[in-house]
């Protein structure tokens, strides 16, 4: 229990740092079209990249909101979901702030079976989602201008800790190898679709 509480406190403080960086802003919708090729960063590309990452983070936020609301998770798994929920709210706020004024988007719709109420199903979906989030961030943050790069880096470091924590709960190694392969936006979308997070 001491290990879980220590990790929880660490993650909560890390999430607060991201929240402190967010000021103002509004929502932007969905997982818009993204080029997979590397191009010179620009303000327009920042908007596309941040909009795409916001869509991914909104899916994560909705998943944890629904799991916590269902109230079926117990022990360290419940602690993880509650901590991740706080962080994902901060991530969404930080990305919205970085984007500036933009239209609000509806809550993501997805079908994840009994993952909101069953321990093993939740762990499997959360691992897939957190790994997808890290791969999405790794695949896109180098496309950002220096002014926006910090936002992506602040988020990916916390999402990577989420991934390590939920993998530990699931009895898996925190990482499959010494490095992670970034994913292009189309590959992230395909992964999320296979997992039921996108129609």
Secondary structure, 3 states (H helix, E strand, C coil): CHHHHHHHHHHHHHHHHHHHHCCCCCCCCCCCCCCCCCCCCCHHHHHHHHHHHHHHHHHHHHHHHHHHHHCCCCHHHHHHHHHHHHHHHHHHHHHHHHHCCCCCCCCCCCCCCCCCCCHHHHHHHHHHHHHHHHHHHHHHHHHCCHHHHHHHHHHHHHHHHHHHHHHHHCCCCCCCCCCCCCCCHHHHHHHHHHCCCCC
